[in-house]
Amino acid sequence: MGINVDAKTLVYGLIGNPVRHSRSPQMHNAAFRSLGINAVYVCFEVRRKEDLKKAIDGIRTLGLAGVNVTVPYKEAVIKFLDEITLVSKRIGAVNTIFWRGDKLIGTNTDAEGFIRDLRDTCRFSAKNKKILIIGAGGASRAVSFALADAGAVQIYLTDIDYSKVKKLVTSLKKEYPGCVIAGIKSPEIEKVARNIDLLVNATPVGMKEGDPEVVDLNLFNRNTLVYDLVYSPSITPLLRRAKKLKMPCANGLGMLLRQGALAFKHWTGKNPPIEVMEKALRRIMK
């Protein structure tokens, strides 16, 4: 069943670069149809960082009902919003924008969506676990804060831009003094790999054909859970290697579903039809 668009149709969307791989439109449009909401969700590619303010101004001018924010703008978008929620202040990243009266409010549903998927899909609890996160951008900020909040005992962070790592480590240590948090550079991964319980790829590496494996999984023990936030393609080079080594693994589709459901609630005030949204995602990913 298609979407009937008329003069009263509310417009929601996604801003970022790239966005053409996104499965959020199928998920949210299925939810709108299921609940009989006259709305449509589309993607807006903001190709240059210097155009981000114009994009946010466009939300105000055109009256978009709400948007998601994806890489590489989850941190940069904050200064263009009227307010951000406490969770976004702590994390330092926004992935969902909604209206409160005449103000644009930014929040973060990535963190809770990630933890819910670890629990529901992977049957994994972060409590007392040791974790390595590849990447230190907006997605990594959400994931690392969520894991520290869930009781992780050690969190290691690495990124090709080590200045991002240092900034994120400082923020985390301030919030979670009881958790061992450290930045490491690529050559040092081998020193900690064998004791890692959860490895998270929080970079876009794996999205494009020809991308390499983001880290050498042979360094890790075979019980390490490998979680790739990339969900399109569903099997990244990292996950392909994990399957070959018979390591437990998951892509980011479950996180996409759960953070999307939380965003839907912020926008509409209605309980999201989770099963409908998941069915739409599974269908398109086939």
N, C-alpha and C positions, 0 to 999 in steps of 0.2 A: 504494500500500500504506500503510495507516494505522499509527499507533503503538500498540503493545500495552502498556498501562500496568498494572502490578501492584504488589504490596507491596514489591518489590525495585527498582523503577524509580528511578534517580538523577535528580535535578532540577538542571538548569542554567538560567541565565537572564540577563536584561538589566535593569539598573536605570538610570533616567534620567527625563527629562521634556522633550519627549514621547517615547513609545516605540511608539505604535501604527503608525507608518510603517515600523517596522523590518522588514527581510527576514532578519535573523539567525536567527529560528526555522526558516524553511524550509531555510536553508543547513545549520545544525547538525543538525536532525532528519534530513535526508537523509543526512548523514555517519554519524550513529548507526545508522540502518537499514542502510546499506551495510556497516558493519563488525560488525553484529550486537551492538551495545552497547545494553543495556537502560537507556535514558536518554531524557529529554525536555528540550527547551529552550523556555522561556516568557518572556514579558515582564512586568516589574513596574514600574508607573509610580509613582515617588516624587514626588508633586506639590509638596511643600514642602521647602525646604532643611533646615529644622529637624527633619525626619523622617528625614534621611539616616542618622544614627546608629542609629535604630531599625531601619532597613532592614538595616544591616550586622549588628546584633545578631540580626536575624531569620535571616540566613545561618547564624550560629553555632547558634542555638537549634533551627532546623528542619533543620539539616544539609544545606543545599544544597551540591551538589558543586563548584560554581564559577559565577562570573558575569562578564559584561562590564559596563562602566560607560560610559555615554554622557553627552552634554550634559544638564545643566550641572554635573555632579558629578565630573569627572575630576581636578580639583585638590582639591576639598573632601573627597573620600573618604579621602585619604591618612592623615589624623590618626586615623581609626577602625580602621586595619589594624595588625596586629602588626609587620609588616616590609614594606619595599618593595625591589625589586631596584635594582641600580646604575643601570640605564638609566632607571628611573622617578625616581630621585633626581636625575639630571642634568636630565631633562626637566621634572620637577615635576608630572607628571600620570600617572594610572593609568587603563587601560581594561580590564584583565583582572585578576581576583582568583582565586587558586587556593589549595588547601590544601598545606602542607608539614608533615606530622605533624599537630599540633593547632593550628597557627598559620595565620592568614589572611595570604597574601602578595599584594602588589600588584605588577604589572608593566605594561609598555607595549609593545603589539605594533603600535600605530598607525604608529610611526616606520618600522620595518622594512617593514611592509605597504605604506606609501606609496612608499618608495623602490623596492621590488620592482615595484610597478605602473607607476611612471614608466619603469622599465627594460623591463619585459616588454610592457606594453600601448602605451605612448607612444614607446618607443625613444628615451628622453630621458635624458641624463646630466647631473647637476647640476654636474659639475666645471667650474670656471671660468665659471659662469653667473651672471647677475644676476636676482634674484628679488624679486617683490613679493607679500606675503601680507596678505590682508584678514582681520582678526580677530586677537585675541591671547589667546584662551581656551585650554582644554586641548588641543583639536585642533591649534591653531596652534603650541602649544609643541612637540608631537611632530613636526610637519611642519618647523618651523624648525630644530630641533636635527638632524633627519635630513638636511636639505639642507646645513647647515653641515658636518656630519660627512662628507657626500659630496663636499665640495670647492667649494661655491659661493663666489664671490668677493665678492658683494654681496647682502645681504638687507635689504629694507625692510619695515617692519611698520606697519600702521595699524589703528585701531579707534576706535569712537565713545567708548569708555572709554579715554582716553589713559593713565590710570594703569596699566592692564594692559600697554600697550605699553612704558612706561618700565621696568616690572619685568622683562618678558621680554627687552628689549634688554640690560639689566644682566646677566642670567643668561647670555645668549648670548656677550656680550663676554668674560666671565670664562672661558668654556670655549674660545672660538675667537678669540683675539686677532689672528689673521692674516686674518680675514674682516671686511670692512667691513659693519657692522651698524648700522642707524639706524631710529629711529621717525619717521614723517612723518604729518602731518594731511592730511585729504582735499584741501584746496586745493593741497597740494604734490605730489600724485600726478602732475599734468601735467608737472612738471619732470623726472621720472624715467621716465615711461611708455614713451617711444620706445625706450629702451635695454634694456627688460626682456625676458628670454628666457622666463621662466615666471611666470604670474600664478595665484595660488592663492586660491580663496575658502574660508576656514576658518571661516565663520560659518554660522548656520542660515538665512540669507536665501536664499530660493528654495524652501524646503520648503512654504510655504503658498501657496495660490492668491491671486493679487493682489500677491505680493511683487514689489518692483522689481528692476531689474538692480543688483547690488551696486556696480558701478563702470562708468564710461563707457568701453567698449572702443574707441571711436573715437580715444582718446588713444594707443593702443598700435600698434606696428607689426604688420603682418599675419602675421608669423612667430612671434609670441608664442604659446606654448602656454598655453591657458586650461584650468585644472584646477579643477573644482568638487567639493569634498568631499561635497556633497549628491548623493544617488543616487536619492532618491524625492521628487519625480518625476525620471525619467531625463533629461528635458530641462528644465532650469531657465531662467528668463528670461536669465541670463548666457550659458548655452550656446546658447540659441536665437539670441541676437545674434552669438555667435562663429561659428556655422554660417552665418548670413547674410553675415557679413564674410569667410567662407572662411578662418577662422583654425583651426589645429589645436586640438582640444579633447577633453576627457574628463570623465566624471562620476566619482563616488567608488565605483562598484560594484566595480571591480577592487581598490581599497584595502580595501573591506569584505571581499572574498573572502580576500585575503592576510593581513590582520590576524586574521581569523576562523580561518584555518588554523593560524596560529601560536598562537592562544589554545587551540584544540582540542588541540594537542600538549602544552601546559602542563597541561591538565585531565586528559587520558587517558593521556599517555605514548605514544600511538600516532601513526604518520604519518597525517596527514589525507588523505582521498580528494579531492584538489583538483578533479578533473574532475567528480565527483559533486556537489560543493558548487557549482561554477560552473554546472552544468546546472540545478540547482534554482533558483539566482538568476535565470538567464536566462529560465527558464520563468515564474516569478512576475512578472518585470518586463514580460513581454509583455502 
